[in-house]
């Protein structure tokens, strides 16, 4: 009796797991996950670009000060 209950529970669990996996493969779910990942990646690229441009501007200011080239507004 306990063995039957175990296999019945196992079968129910596996059926539920398979249904959820199949639902995750539906095109609207795949498209939503892809869009979310693309949005996250775009946000990371924007943050990286912002950091790099900030560091480059800071370094340019340091070099102009070191070599007495004046401020960057005169040379744009």
mmJSON file of the N, C-alpha and C atoms, coordinates in Angstrom:
{"data_MODEL":{"atom_site":{
"group_PDB":["ATOM","ATOM","ATOM","ATOM","ATOM","ATOM","ATOM","ATOM","ATOM","ATOM","ATOM","ATOM","ATOM","ATOM","ATOM","ATOM","ATOM","ATOM","ATOM","ATOM","ATOM","ATOM","ATOM","ATOM","ATOM","ATOM","ATOM","ATOM","ATOM","ATOM","ATOM","ATOM","ATOM","ATOM","ATOM","ATOM","ATOM","ATOM","ATOM","ATOM","ATOM","ATOM","ATOM","ATOM","ATOM","ATOM","ATOM","ATOM","ATOM","ATOM","ATOM","ATOM","ATOM","ATOM","ATOM","ATOM","ATOM","ATOM","ATOM","ATOM","ATOM","ATOM","ATOM","ATOM","ATOM","ATOM","ATOM","ATOM","ATOM","ATOM","ATOM","ATOM","ATOM","ATOM","ATOM","ATOM","ATOM","ATOM","ATOM","ATOM","ATOM","ATOM","ATOM","ATOM","ATOM","ATOM","ATOM","ATOM","ATOM","ATOM","ATOM","ATOM","ATOM","ATOM","ATOM","ATOM","ATOM","ATOM","ATOM","ATOM","ATOM","ATOM","ATOM","ATOM","ATOM","ATOM","ATOM","ATOM","ATOM","ATOM","ATOM","ATOM","ATOM","ATOM","ATOM","ATOM","ATOM","ATOM","ATOM","ATOM","ATOM","ATOM","ATOM","ATOM","ATOM","ATOM","ATOM","ATOM","ATOM","ATOM","ATOM","ATOM","ATOM","ATOM","ATOM","ATOM","ATOM","ATOM","ATOM","ATOM","ATOM","ATOM","ATOM","ATOM","ATOM","ATOM","ATOM","ATOM","ATOM","ATOM","ATOM","ATOM","ATOM","ATOM","ATOM","ATOM","ATOM","ATOM","ATOM","ATOM","ATOM","ATOM","ATOM","ATOM","ATOM","ATOM","ATOM","ATOM","ATOM","ATOM","ATOM","ATOM","ATOM","ATOM","ATOM","ATOM","ATOM","ATOM","ATOM","ATOM","ATOM","ATOM","ATOM","ATOM","ATOM","ATOM","ATOM","ATOM","ATOM","ATOM","ATOM","ATOM","ATOM","ATOM","ATOM","ATOM","ATOM","ATOM","ATOM","ATOM","ATOM","ATOM","ATOM","ATOM","ATOM","ATOM","ATOM","ATOM","ATOM","ATOM","ATOM","ATOM","ATOM","ATOM","ATOM","ATOM","ATOM","ATOM","ATOM","ATOM","ATOM","ATOM","ATOM","ATOM","ATOM","ATOM","ATOM","ATOM"],
"id":[1,2,3,4,5,6,7,8,9,10,11,12,13,14,15,16,17,18,19,20,21,22,23,24,25,26,27,28,29,30,31,32,33,34,35,36,37,38,39,40,41,42,43,44,45,46,47,48,49,50,51,52,53,54,55,56,57,58,59,60,61,62,63,64,65,66,67,68,69,70,71,72,73,74,75,76,77,78,79,80,81,82,83,84,85,86,87,88,89,90,91,92,93,94,95,96,97,98,99,100,101,102,103,104,105,106,107,108,109,110,111,112,113,114,115,116,117,118,119,120,121,122,123,124,125,126,127,128,129,130,131,132,133,134,135,136,137,138,139,140,141,142,143,144,145,146,147,148,149,150,151,152,153,154,155,156,157,158,159,160,161,162,163,164,165,166,167,168,169,170,171,172,173,174,175,176,177,178,179,180,181,182,183,184,185,186,187,188,189,190,191,192,193,194,195,196,197,198,199,200,201,202,203,204,205,206,207,208,209,210,211,212,213,214,215,216,217,218,219,220,221,222,223,224,225,226,227,228],
"type_symbol":["N","C","C","N","C","C","N","C","C","N","C","C","N","C","C","N","C","C","N","C","C","N","C","C","N","C","C","N","C","C","N","C","C","N","C","C","N","C","C","N","C","C","N","C","C","N","C","C","N","C","C","N","C","C","N","C","C","N","C","C","N","C","C","N","C","C","N","C","C","N","C","C","N","C","C","N","C","C","N","C","C","N","C","C","N","C","C","N","C","C","N","C","C","N","C","C","N","C","C","N","C","C","N","C","C","N","C","C","N","C","C","N","C","C","N","C","C","N","C","C","N","C","C","N","C","C","N","C","C","N","C","C","N","C","C","N","C","C","N","C","C","N","C","C","N","C","C","N","C","C","N","C","C","N","C","C","N","C","C","N","C","C","N","C","C","N","C","C","N","C","C","N","C","C","N","C","C","N","C","C","N","C","C","N","C","C","N","C","C","N","C","C","N","C","C","N","C","C","N","C","C","N","C","C","N","C","C","N","C","C","N","C","C","N","C","C","N","C","C","N","C","C","N","C","C","N","C","C"],
"label_atom_id":["N","CA","C","N","CA","C","N","CA","C","N","CA","C","N","CA","C","N","CA","C","N","CA","C","N","CA","C","N","CA","C","N","CA","C","N","CA","C","N","CA","C","N","CA","C","N","CA","C","N","CA","C","N","CA","C","N","CA","C","N","CA","C","N","CA","C","N","CA","C","N","CA","C","N","CA","C","N","CA","C","N","CA","C","N","CA","C","N","CA","C","N","CA","C","N","CA","C","N","CA","C","N","CA","C","N","CA","C","N","CA","C","N","CA","C","N","CA","C","N","CA","C","N","CA","C","N","CA","C","N","CA","C","N","CA","C","N","CA","C","N","CA","C","N","CA","C","N","CA","C","N","CA","C","N","CA","C","N","CA","C","N","CA","C","N","CA","C","N","CA","C","N","CA","C","N","CA","C","N","CA","C","N","CA","C","N","CA","C","N","CA","C","N","CA","C","N","CA","C","N","CA","C","N","CA","C","N","CA","C","N","CA","C","N","CA","C","N","CA","C","N","CA","C","N","CA","C","N","CA","C","N","CA","C","N","CA","C","N","CA","C","N","CA","C","N","CA","C","N","CA","C","N","CA","C","N","CA","C","N","CA","C","N","CA","C"],
"label_alt_id":[null,null,null,null,null,null,null,null,null,null,null,null,null,null,null,null,null,null,null,null,null,null,null,null,null,null,null,null,null,null,null,null,null,null,null,null,null,null,null,null,null,null,null,null,null,null,null,null,null,null,null,null,null,null,null,null,null,null,null,null,null,null,null,null,null,null,null,null,null,null,null,null,null,null,null,null,null,null,null,null,null,null,null,null,null,null,null,null,null,null,null,null,null,null,null,null,null,null,null,null,null,null,null,null,null,null,null,null,null,null,null,null,null,null,null,null,null,null,null,null,null,null,null,null,null,null,null,null,null,null,null,null,null,null,null,null,null,null,null,null,null,null,null,null,null,null,null,null,null,null,null,null,null,null,null,null,null,null,null,null,null,null,null,null,null,null,null,null,null,null,null,null,null,null,null,null,null,null,null,null,null,null,null,null,null,null,null,null,null,null,null,null,null,null,null,null,null,null,null,null,null,null,null,null,null,null,null,null,null,null,null,null,null,null,null,null,null,null,null,null,null,null,null,null,null,null,null,null],
"label_comp_id":["UNK","UNK","UNK","UNK","UNK","UNK","UNK","UNK","UNK","UNK","UNK","UNK","UNK","UNK","UNK","UNK","UNK","UNK","UNK","UNK","UNK","UNK","UNK","UNK","UNK","UNK","UNK","UNK","UNK","UNK","UNK","UNK","UNK","UNK","UNK","UNK","UNK","UNK","UNK","UNK","UNK","UNK","UNK","UNK","UNK","UNK","UNK","UNK","UNK","UNK","UNK","UNK","UNK","UNK","UNK","UNK","UNK","UNK","UNK","UNK","UNK","UNK","UNK","UNK","UNK","UNK","UNK","UNK","UNK","UNK","UNK","UNK","UNK","UNK","UNK","UNK","UNK","UNK","UNK","UNK","UNK","UNK","UNK","UNK","UNK","UNK","UNK","UNK","UNK","UNK","UNK","UNK","UNK","UNK","UNK","UNK","UNK","UNK","UNK","UNK","UNK","UNK","UNK","UNK","UNK","UNK","UNK","UNK","UNK","UNK","UNK","UNK","UNK","UNK","UNK","UNK","UNK","UNK","UNK","UNK","UNK","UNK","UNK","UNK","UNK","UNK","UNK","UNK","UNK","UNK","UNK","UNK","UNK","UNK","UNK","UNK","UNK","UNK","UNK","UNK","UNK","UNK","UNK","UNK","UNK","UNK","UNK","UNK","UNK","UNK","UNK","UNK","UNK","UNK","UNK","UNK","UNK","UNK","UNK","UNK","UNK","UNK","UNK","UNK","UNK","UNK","UNK","UNK","UNK","UNK","UNK","UNK","UNK","UNK","UNK","UNK","UNK","UNK","UNK","UNK","UNK","UNK","UNK","UNK","UNK","UNK","UNK","UNK","UNK","UNK","UNK","UNK","UNK","UNK","UNK","UNK","UNK","UNK","UNK","UNK","UNK","UNK","UNK","UNK","UNK","UNK","UNK","UNK","UNK","UNK","UNK","UNK","UNK","UNK","UNK","UNK","UNK","UNK","UNK","UNK","UNK","UNK","UNK","UNK","UNK","UNK","UNK","UNK"],
"label_asym_id":["A","A","A","A","A","A","A","A","A","A","A","A","A","A","A","A","A","A","A","A","A","A","A","A","A","A","A","A","A","A","A","A","A","A","A","A","A","A","A","A","A","A","A","A","A","A","A","A","A","A","A","A","A","A","A","A","A","A","A","A","A","A","A","A","A","A","A","A","A","A","A","A","A","A","A","A","A","A","A","A","A","A","A","A","A","A","A","A","A","A","A","A","A","A","A","A","A","A","A","A","A","A","A","A","A","A","A","A","A","A","A","A","A","A","A","A","A","A","A","A","A","A","A","A","A","A","A","A","A","A","A","A","A","A","A","A","A","A","A","A","A","A","A","A","A","A","A","A","A","A","A","A","A","A","A","A","A","A","A","A","A","A","A","A","A","A","A","A","A","A","A","A","A","A","A","A","A","A","A","A","A","A","A","A","A","A","A","A","A","A","A","A","A","A","A","A","A","A","A","A","A","A","A","A","A","A","A","A","A","A","A","A","A","A","A","A","A","A","A","A","A","A","A","A","A","A","A","A"],
"label_entity_id":["1","1","1","1","1","1","1","1","1","1","1","1","1","1","1","1","1","1","1","1","1","1","1","1","1","1","1","1","1","1","1","1","1","1","1","1","1","1","1","1","1","1","1","1","1","1","1","1","1","1","1","1","1","1","1","1","1","1","1","1","1","1","1","1","1","1","1","1","1","1","1","1","1","1","1","1","1","1","1","1","1","1","1","1","1","1","1","1","1","1","1","1","1","1","1","1","1","1","1","1","1","1","1","1","1","1","1","1","1","1","1","1","1","1","1","1","1","1","1","1","1","1","1","1","1","1","1","1","1","1","1","1","1","1","1","1","1","1","1","1","1","1","1","1","1","1","1","1","1","1","1","1","1","1","1","1","1","1","1","1","1","1","1","1","1","1","1","1","1","1","1","1","1","1","1","1","1","1","1","1","1","1","1","1","1","1","1","1","1","1","1","1","1","1","1","1","1","1","1","1","1","1","1","1","1","1","1","1","1","1","1","1","1","1","1","1","1","1","1","1","1","1","1","1","1","1","1","1"],
"label_seq_id":[1,1,1,2,2,2,3,3,3,4,4,4,5,5,5,6,6,6,7,7,7,8,8,8,9,9,9,10,10,10,11,11,11,12,12,12,13,13,13,14,14,14,15,15,15,16,16,16,17,17,17,18,18,18,19,19,19,20,20,20,21,21,21,22,22,22,23,23,23,24,24,24,25,25,25,26,26,26,27,27,27,28,28,28,29,29,29,30,30,30,31,31,31,32,32,32,33,33,33,34,34,34,35,35,35,36,36,36,37,37,37,38,38,38,39,39,39,40,40,40,41,41,41,42,42,42,43,43,43,44,44,44,45,45,45,46,46,46,47,47,47,48,48,48,49,49,49,50,50,50,51,51,51,52,52,52,53,53,53,54,54,54,55,55,55,56,56,56,57,57,57,58,58,58,59,59,59,60,60,60,61,61,61,62,62,62,63,63,63,64,64,64,65,65,65,66,66,66,67,67,67,68,68,68,69,69,69,70,70,70,71,71,71,72,72,72,73,73,73,74,74,74,75,75,75,76,76,76],
"pdbx_PDB_ins_code":[null,null,null,null,null,null,null,null,null,null,null,null,null,null,null,null,null,null,null,null,null,null,null,null,null,null,null,null,null,null,null,null,null,null,null,null,null,null,null,null,null,null,null,null,null,null,null,null,null,null,null,null,null,null,null,null,null,null,null,null,null,null,null,null,null,null,null,null,null,null,null,null,null,null,null,null,null,null,null,null,null,null,null,null,null,null,null,null,null,null,null,null,null,null,null,null,null,null,null,null,null,null,null,null,null,null,null,null,null,null,null,null,null,null,null,null,null,null,null,null,null,null,null,null,null,null,null,null,null,null,null,null,null,null,null,null,null,null,null,null,null,null,null,null,null,null,null,null,null,null,null,null,null,null,null,null,null,null,null,null,null,null,null,null,null,null,null,null,null,null,null,null,null,null,null,null,null,null,null,null,null,null,null,null,null,null,null,null,null,null,null,null,null,null,null,null,null,null,null,null,null,null,null,null,null,null,null,null,null,null,null,null,null,null,null,null,null,null,null,null,null,null,null,null,null,null,null,null],
"Cartn_x":[0.821,0.0,0.864,1.907,2.787,3.553,3.923,4.632,3.747,2.491,1.563,1.401,1.302,1.174,2.428,3.592,4.851,4.872,4.541,4.574,3.493,2.369,1.318,1.796,2.43,2.964,4.072,4.943,6.029,5.476,4.472,3.853,3.199,2.524,1.886,2.936,4.016,5.086,5.704,6.005,6.602,5.649,4.376,3.402,3.351,3.328,3.317,4.593,5.731,7.012,7.036,6.554,6.536,5.61,4.457,3.517,4.15,4.81,5.463,6.586,7.356,8.433,7.86,6.767,6.147,5.557,5.008,4.479,5.608,6.767,7.911,8.427,8.103,8.566,7.601,6.484,5.532,6.168,5.842,6.501,6.391,5.255,5.142,6.048,6.243,7.149,8.598,8.938,10.298,10.58,9.621,9.8,9.945,9.152,9.23,10.578,11.053,12.357,13.477,13.384,14.402,14.415,13.246,13.161,13.704,13.394,13.909,15.427,15.962,17.419,18.078,17.466,18.023,17.994,16.915,16.815,17.886,18.088,19.126,20.509,20.759,22.06,22.283,21.242,21.345,21.639,21.01,21.262,22.717,23.256,24.652,25.601,25.286,26.134,26.097,24.913,24.812,25.604,25.512,26.272,27.771,28.204,29.615,30.089,29.303,29.666,29.75,28.784,28.79,30.05,30.421,31.623,32.883,32.965,34.157,34.296,33.2,33.278,33.63,33.115,33.459,34.932,35.454,36.875,37.748,37.336,38.119,38.155,37.033,36.998,37.867,37.827,38.646,40.134,40.495,41.9,42.348,41.474,41.806,42.065,41.243,41.431,42.773,43.119,44.405,45.571,45.483,46.575,46.693,45.571,45.619,46.228,45.888,46.47,47.973,48.369,49.781,50.628,50.125,50.905,50.555,49.709,49.392,48.679,47.768,47.066,45.776,45.477,44.231,43.064,41.873,40.715,40.236,39.494,39.076,38.059,37.435,36.416,37.049,38.289,38.966,39.379,39.481,40.017,38.967,37.711,36.677,36.44],
"Cartn_y":[-1.2,0.0,1.264,1.257,2.431,2.583,1.458,1.506,2.136,1.793,2.365,3.862,4.271,5.687,6.45,5.818,6.45,6.655,5.609,5.726,6.657,6.687,7.625,9.065,9.314,10.657,11.023,10.061,10.299,10.614,9.871,10.117,11.484,11.886,13.202,14.308,14.119,15.112,15.232,14.095,14.126,14.723,14.423,14.995,16.511,16.985,18.427,19.071,18.424,18.952,19.044,18.002,17.992,19.083,19.251,20.29,21.667,21.913,23.22,23.45,22.4,22.536,22.81,22.154,22.393,23.801,24.291,25.659,26.662,26.35,27.263,27.338,26.341,26.334,27.003,27.477,28.16,29.44,29.804,30.956,32.262,32.528,33.794,33.808,32.659,32.595,32.761,32.101,32.203,33.641,34.264,35.646,36.597,36.383,37.254,37.108,35.867,35.66,36.256,36.096,36.65,38.174,38.782,40.239,40.723,40.011,40.397,40.302,39.238,39.084,40.146,40.462,41.494,42.853,43.13,44.391,44.476,43.384,43.358,43.531,42.895,43.011,44.439,45.04,46.423,47.363,47.127,47.943,47.807,46.586,46.378,47.074,47.03,47.704,49.211,49.752,51.199,51.595,50.807,51.096,51.045,50.029,49.895,51.086,51.461,52.587,53.874,54.067,55.252,55.286,54.148,54.083,54.358,53.768,53.939,55.386,55.985,57.382,58.313,58.026,58.833,58.727,57.493,57.289,57.941,57.862,58.467,59.987,60.587,62.037,62.453,61.644,61.934,61.847,60.814,60.645,61.767,62.182,63.278,64.559,64.819,66.004,65.94,64.747,64.585,64.842,64.288,64.474,65.922,66.577,67.989,68.845,68.531,69.28,69.016,67.752,67.392,68.061,68.127,68.689,70.133,70.768,72.175,72.488,71.647,71.869,72.648,73.098,73.833,72.872,73.43,72.563,72.028,70.95,70.236,71.016,72.023,72.788,73.582,73.956,74.732,73.867,72.55,71.66,70.703,70.959,70.021,70.122],
"Cartn_z":[0.0,0.0,0.0,0.829,0.896,-0.408,-1.016,-2.286,-3.359,-3.398,-4.372,-4.151,-2.899,-2.568,-3.002,-2.789,-3.209,-4.723,-5.476,-6.935,-7.463,-6.804,-7.184,-6.973,-5.834,-5.55,-6.534,-6.815,-7.76,-9.148,-9.574,-10.87,-10.941,-9.867,-9.839,-9.897,-9.15,-9.166,-10.56,-11.184,-12.516,-13.549,-13.445,-14.371,-14.224,-12.993,-12.752,-13.278,-13.055,-13.522,-15.05,-15.724,-17.184,-17.715,-17.106,-17.551,-17.41,-16.309,-16.112,-17.109,-17.412,-18.395,-19.782,-20.12,-21.419,-21.507,-20.408,-20.4,-20.576,-20.018,-20.132,-21.563,-22.379,-23.762,-24.716,-24.224,-25.088,-25.625,-26.86,-27.501,-26.713,-26.089,-25.357,-24.13,-23.492,-22.349,-22.798,-23.897,-24.427,-24.857,-25.529,-25.983,-24.795,-23.759,-22.583,-21.891,-21.728,-21.088,-21.929,-23.248,-24.134,-24.054,-24.036,-23.936,-22.595,-21.52,-20.203,-20.158,-20.734,-20.749,-21.615,-22.753,-23.627,-22.942,-22.232,-21.502,-20.423,-19.711,-18.678,-19.267,-20.404,-21.045,-21.544,-22.107,-22.572,-21.402,-20.272,-19.082,-18.642,-18.689,-18.312,-19.272,-20.56,-21.551,-21.341,-21.062,-20.802,-19.564,-18.5,-17.288,-17.563,-18.303,-18.637,-19.458,-20.47,-21.325,-20.515,-19.625,-18.776,-17.917,-17.335,-16.502,-17.323,-18.496,-19.338,-19.788,-20.233,-20.674,-19.517,-18.339,-17.168,-16.819,-16.845,-16.555,-17.626,-18.898,-19.977,-19.825,-19.482,-19.296,-18.107,-17.06,-15.882,-16.227,-16.972,-17.361,-18.306,-19.213,-20.111,-19.323,-18.33,-17.493,-16.769,-16.253,-15.571,-16.532,-17.737,-18.698,-19.15,-19.376,-19.779,-18.669,-17.419,-16.3,-16.19,-16.377,-16.254,-17.332,-18.549,-19.643,-19.964,-19.147,-19.301,-20.593,-21.015,-22.266,-22.096,-20.933,-20.701,-20.534,-20.479,-20.3,-21.654,-21.631,-22.847,-23.661,-23.103,-23.828,-24.975,-24.849,-25.888,-27.076,-26.882,-27.903,-28.444,-28.303,-28.77,-30.241],
"occupancy":[1.0,1.0,1.0,1.0,1.0,1.0,1.0,1.0,1.0,1.0,1.0,1.0,1.0,1.0,1.0,1.0,1.0,1.0,1.0,1.0,1.0,1.0,1.0,1.0,1.0,1.0,1.0,1.0,1.0,1.0,1.0,1.0,1.0,1.0,1.0,1.0,1.0,1.0,1.0,1.0,1.0,1.0,1.0,1.0,1.0,1.0,1.0,1.0,1.0,1.0,1.0,1.0,1.0,1.0,1.0,1.0,1.0,1.0,1.0,1.0,1.0,1.0,1.0,1.0,1.0,1.0,1.0,1.0,1.0,1.0,1.0,1.0,1.0,1.0,1.0,1.0,1.0,1.0,1.0,1.0,1.0,1.0,1.0,1.0,1.0,1.0,1.0,1.0,1.0,1.0,1.0,1.0,1.0,1.0,1.0,1.0,1.0,1.0,1.0,1.0,1.0,1.0,1.0,1.0,1.0,1.0,1.0,1.0,1.0,1.0,1.0,1.0,1.0,1.0,1.0,1.0,1.0,1.0,1.0,1.0,1.0,1.0,1.0,1.0,1.0,1.0,1.0,1.0,1.0,1.0,1.0,1.0,1.0,1.0,1.0,1.0,1.0,1.0,1.0,1.0,1.0,1.0,1.0,1.0,1.0,1.0,1.0,1.0,1.0,1.0,1.0,1.0,1.0,1.0,1.0,1.0,1.0,1.0,1.0,1.0,1.0,1.0,1.0,1.0,1.0,1.0,1.0,1.0,1.0,1.0,1.0,1.0,1.0,1.0,1.0,1.0,1.0,1.0,1.0,1.0,1.0,1.0,1.0,1.0,1.0,1.0,1.0,1.0,1.0,1.0,1.0,1.0,1.0,1.0,1.0,1.0,1.0,1.0,1.0,1.0,1.0,1.0,1.0,1.0,1.0,1.0,1.0,1.0,1.0,1.0,1.0,1.0,1.0,1.0,1.0,1.0,1.0,1.0,1.0,1.0,1.0,1.0,1.0,1.0,1.0,1.0,1.0,1.0],
"B_iso_or_equiv":[0.0,0.0,0.0,0.0,0.0,0.0,0.0,0.0,0.0,0.0,0.0,0.0,0.0,0.0,0.0,0.0,0.0,0.0,0.0,0.0,0.0,0.0,0.0,0.0,0.0,0.0,0.0,0.0,0.0,0.0,0.0,0.0,0.0,0.0,0.0,0.0,0.0,0.0,0.0,0.0,0.0,0.0,0.0,0.0,0.0,0.0,0.0,0.0,0.0,0.0,0.0,0.0,0.0,0.0,0.0,0.0,0.0,0.0,0.0,0.0,0.0,0.0,0.0,0.0,0.0,0.0,0.0,0.0,0.0,0.0,0.0,0.0,0.0,0.0,0.0,0.0,0.0,0.0,0.0,0.0,0.0,0.0,0.0,0.0,0.0,0.0,0.0,0.0,0.0,0.0,0.0,0.0,0.0,0.0,0.0,0.0,0.0,0.0,0.0,0.0,0.0,0.0,0.0,0.0,0.0,0.0,0.0,0.0,0.0,0.0,0.0,0.0,0.0,0.0,0.0,0.0,0.0,0.0,0.0,0.0,0.0,0.0,0.0,0.0,0.0,0.0,0.0,0.0,0.0,0.0,0.0,0.0,0.0,0.0,0.0,0.0,0.0,0.0,0.0,0.0,0.0,0.0,0.0,0.0,0.0,0.0,0.0,0.0,0.0,0.0,0.0,0.0,0.0,0.0,0.0,0.0,0.0,0.0,0.0,0.0,0.0,0.0,0.0,0.0,0.0,0.0,0.0,0.0,0.0,0.0,0.0,0.0,0.0,0.0,0.0,0.0,0.0,0.0,0.0,0.0,0.0,0.0,0.0,0.0,0.0,0.0,0.0,0.0,0.0,0.0,0.0,0.0,0.0,0.0,0.0,0.0,0.0,0.0,0.0,0.0,0.0,0.0,0.0,0.0,0.0,0.0,0.0,0.0,0.0,0.0,0.0,0.0,0.0,0.0,0.0,0.0,0.0,0.0,0.0,0.0,0.0,0.0,0.0,0.0,0.0,0.0,0.0,0.0],
"pdbx_formal_charge":[null,null,null,null,null,null,null,null,null,null,null,null,null,null,null,null,null,null,null,null,null,null,null,null,null,null,null,null,null,null,null,null,null,null,null,null,null,null,null,null,null,null,null,null,null,null,null,null,null,null,null,null,null,null,null,null,null,null,null,null,null,null,null,null,null,null,null,null,null,null,null,null,null,null,null,null,null,null,null,null,null,null,null,null,null,null,null,null,null,null,null,null,null,null,null,null,null,null,null,null,null,null,null,null,null,null,null,null,null,null,null,null,null,null,null,null,null,null,null,null,null,null,null,null,null,null,null,null,null,null,null,null,null,null,null,null,null,null,null,null,null,null,null,null,null,null,null,null,null,null,null,null,null,null,null,null,null,null,null,null,null,null,null,null,null,null,null,null,null,null,null,null,null,null,null,null,null,null,null,null,null,null,null,null,null,null,null,null,null,null,null,null,null,null,null,null,null,null,null,null,null,null,null,null,null,null,null,null,null,null,null,null,null,null,null,null,null,null,null,null,null,null,null,null,null,null,null,null],
"auth_seq_id":[1,1,1,2,2,2,3,3,3,4,4,4,5,5,5,6,6,6,7,7,7,8,8,8,9,9,9,10,10,10,11,11,11,12,12,12,13,13,13,14,14,14,15,15,15,16,16,16,17,17,17,18,18,18,19,19,19,20,20,20,21,21,21,22,22,22,23,23,23,24,24,24,25,25,25,26,26,26,27,27,27,28,28,28,29,29,29,30,30,30,31,31,31,32,32,32,33,33,33,34,34,34,35,35,35,36,36,36,37,37,37,38,38,38,39,39,39,40,40,40,41,41,41,42,42,42,43,43,43,44,44,44,45,45,45,46,46,46,47,47,47,48,48,48,49,49,49,50,50,50,51,51,51,52,52,52,53,53,53,54,54,54,55,55,55,56,56,56,57,57,57,58,58,58,59,59,59,60,60,60,61,61,61,62,62,62,63,63,63,64,64,64,65,65,65,66,66,66,67,67,67,68,68,68,69,69,69,70,70,70,71,71,71,72,72,72,73,73,73,74,74,74,75,75,75,76,76,76],
"auth_comp_id":["UNK","UNK","UNK","UNK","UNK","UNK","UNK","UNK","UNK","UNK","UNK","UNK","UNK","UNK","UNK","UNK","UNK","UNK","UNK","UNK","UNK","UNK","UNK","UNK","UNK","UNK","UNK","UNK","UNK","UNK","UNK","UNK","UNK","UNK","UNK","UNK","UNK","UNK","UNK","UNK","UNK","UNK","UNK","UNK","UNK","UNK","UNK","UNK","UNK","UNK","UNK","UNK","UNK","UNK","UNK","UNK","UNK","UNK","UNK","UNK","UNK","UNK","UNK","UNK","UNK","UNK","UNK","UNK","UNK","UNK","UNK","UNK","UNK","UNK","UNK","UNK","UNK","UNK","UNK","UNK","UNK","UNK","UNK","UNK","UNK","UNK","UNK","UNK","UNK","UNK","UNK","UNK","UNK","UNK","UNK","UNK","UNK","UNK","UNK","UNK","UNK","UNK","UNK","UNK","UNK","UNK","UNK","UNK","UNK","UNK","UNK","UNK","UNK","UNK","UNK","UNK","UNK","UNK","UNK","UNK","UNK","UNK","UNK","UNK","UNK","UNK","UNK","UNK","UNK","UNK","UNK","UNK","UNK","UNK","UNK","UNK","UNK","UNK","UNK","UNK","UNK","UNK","UNK","UNK","UNK","UNK","UNK","UNK","UNK","UNK","UNK","UNK","UNK","UNK","UNK","UNK","UNK","UNK","UNK","UNK","UNK","UNK","UNK","UNK","UNK","UNK","UNK","UNK","UNK","UNK","UNK","UNK","UNK","UNK","UNK","UNK","UNK","UNK","UNK","UNK","UNK","UNK","UNK","UNK","UNK","UNK","UNK","UNK","UNK","UNK","UNK","UNK","UNK","UNK","UNK","UNK","UNK","UNK","UNK","UNK","UNK","UNK","UNK","UNK","UNK","UNK","UNK","UNK","UNK","UNK","UNK","UNK","UNK","UNK","UNK","UNK","UNK","UNK","UNK","UNK","UNK","UNK","UNK","UNK","UNK","UNK","UNK","UNK"],
"auth_asym_id":["A","A","A","A","A","A","A","A","A","A","A","A","A","A","A","A","A","A","A","A","A","A","A","A","A","A","A","A","A","A","A","A","A","A","A","A","A","A","A","A","A","A","A","A","A","A","A","A","A","A","A","A","A","A","A","A","A","A","A","A","A","A","A","A","A","A","A","A","A","A","A","A","A","A","A","A","A","A","A","A","A","A","A","A","A","A","A","A","A","A","A","A","A","A","A","A","A","A","A","A","A","A","A","A","A","A","A","A","A","A","A","A","A","A","A","A","A","A","A","A","A","A","A","A","A","A","A","A","A","A","A","A","A","A","A","A","A","A","A","A","A","A","A","A","A","A","A","A","A","A","A","A","A","A","A","A","A","A","A","A","A","A","A","A","A","A","A","A","A","A","A","A","A","A","A","A","A","A","A","A","A","A","A","A","A","A","A","A","A","A","A","A","A","A","A","A","A","A","A","A","A","A","A","A","A","A","A","A","A","A","A","A","A","A","A","A","A","A","A","A","A","A","A","A","A","A","A","A"],
"auth_atom_id":["N","CA","C","N","CA","C","N","CA","C","N","CA","C","N","CA","C","N","CA","C","N","CA","C","N","CA","C","N","CA","C","N","CA","C","N","CA","C","N","CA","C","N","CA","C","N","CA","C","N","CA","C","N","CA","C","N","CA","C","N","CA","C","N","CA","C","N","CA","C","N","CA","C","N","CA","C","N","CA","C","N","CA","C","N","CA","C","N","CA","C","N","CA","C","N","CA","C","N","CA","C","N","CA","C","N","CA","C","N","CA","C","N","CA","C","N","CA","C","N","CA","C","N","CA","C","N","CA","C","N","CA","C","N","CA","C","N","CA","C","N","CA","C","N","CA","C","N","CA","C","N","CA","C","N","CA","C","N","CA","C","N","CA","C","N","CA","C","N","CA","C","N","CA","C","N","CA","C","N","CA","C","N","CA","C","N","CA","C","N","CA","C","N","CA","C","N","CA","C","N","CA","C","N","CA","C","N","CA","C","N","CA","C","N","CA","C","N","CA","C","N","CA","C","N","CA","C","N","CA","C","N","CA","C","N","CA","C","N","CA","C","N","CA","C","N","CA","C","N","CA","C","N","CA","C","N","CA","C","N","CA","C","N","CA","C"],
"pdbx_PDB_model_num":[1,1,1,1,1,1,1,1,1,1,1,1,1,1,1,1,1,1,1,1,1,1,1,1,1,1,1,1,1,1,1,1,1,1,1,1,1,1,1,1,1,1,1,1,1,1,1,1,1,1,1,1,1,1,1,1,1,1,1,1,1,1,1,1,1,1,1,1,1,1,1,1,1,1,1,1,1,1,1,1,1,1,1,1,1,1,1,1,1,1,1,1,1,1,1,1,1,1,1,1,1,1,1,1,1,1,1,1,1,1,1,1,1,1,1,1,1,1,1,1,1,1,1,1,1,1,1,1,1,1,1,1,1,1,1,1,1,1,1,1,1,1,1,1,1,1,1,1,1,1,1,1,1,1,1,1,1,1,1,1,1,1,1,1,1,1,1,1,1,1,1,1,1,1,1,1,1,1,1,1,1,1,1,1,1,1,1,1,1,1,1,1,1,1,1,1,1,1,1,1,1,1,1,1,1,1,1,1,1,1,1,1,1,1,1,1,1,1,1,1,1,1,1,1,1,1,1,1]
}}}
